[in-house]
Amino acid sequence: MERTIYIVSWNGCDRIGGMERVVGIWKRVLEKEYKVVILDREYIRQSHFWRRLYVSDHPVWLMILFSLCAARCRRKGGILIGNGFNAPFVRKDISVAHGSMYAIKKALGQPVWSGSTPFEKIALRNSKKIIAVSREAAEVLVKHYGVRSDIITVINNCVDTNIFFPIKDSIHEKKTILYSGRLEPGKGMEKLLELAKYIAQRDDIKLCIATTQWINTDLFDKLKNVEVHCELKLEQMNKFYNKGDVLFFPSKCEGFEMATLESLAAGVPVVGNRVGAIRELSDRKFEGVYLLNCGTEETILKQLMEVSDIYSDDFDKRIELHSRVKKELDIEEYAARILQEVRGCFR
């Protein structure tokens, strides 16, 4: 009998968002042994039963709707996997903690228990097992959400190095700085916009942005030397990274972000704040990862250019960076670990 795994992810998988990228990886890995069903908005829309209840995109209603849907699916048998606060009101076999709303709100100076934080706490406590993407995320769950440490396993995110790799003939006329992520305060949008305005005054540098939504893209519309790409597909992202010389990542809080891993796998160095993957990889002295120096746009740009000079004209160094990512952060070891966790749920 074919065993089924249901994964709750409002926005599906393999989109530019980091969580959706991770869900895509889980889907491809688990499909080797199980039938995998993604419970997303499209699943709801295509269901004669559930689409009648899809009356609002308000987050709280989506939490209720997806909890009901997931509970019904779980009664059919199989394993239920949740992501963050997506389905807080149903018992899950595994929840993936991609970070925490508590940490994000604290980093932004917002009330930490406002918005979706209480629902995330409920969702994670309502889980038999939790996969946390970083040590930092696990610590928050134990200290602030009251999650038992013995149900948490830390498994850093990975990257598929068959999809992300250096392209030898990827030539660009100007030095190019990359940014990949949502255009919102938590991702350091203010710092990105300041840098974009500074670059607009020059003729020798270009800024390329890849983002998930059109929200706030208008702020960059009239800036010279700034390119914005929205909703790129997974297969387009490797070409995006290969267009650049360095990735700028000014985020204020992360779990274990995919953008850093994908950029490194493409042979492009990363300069960013000491959060998420940058924090853990810099502690490991990982090649190609640099902590962002505080200062003016001129100071930041100088650092970005200095880092880019190390790699931009040396394809062998890009290959070396890709090779280290393949050795330590590739999908194969990650796949083995998550398969082990999932198999344990069927015993």
Secondary structure, DSSP 8 states (H G I E B T S, - for coil): ---EEEEE-TT-SSSSSHHHHHHHHHHHHHTTTSEEEEESHHHHHH-TTTGGG-----HHHHHHHHHHHHHHHHTTSSEEEEETTSSTTS-EEEEEE-S-HHHHHHHHTS-TTSTTHHHHHHHHHTEEEEEESSHHHHHHHHHHS---GGGEEE----B-TTTS---TT---SSEEEEEES--SGGGTHHHHHHHHHHHTT-SSEEEEEEESSSTTGGGGTT-TTEEEEES--HHHHHHHHHT-SEEEE--S--SS-HHHHHHHHTT--EEE-S-HHHHHHHHTT-TTEEE---S-HHHHHHHHHHHHHHHTT-HHHHHHHHHHHHHHHBHHHHHHHHHHHHHHHT-
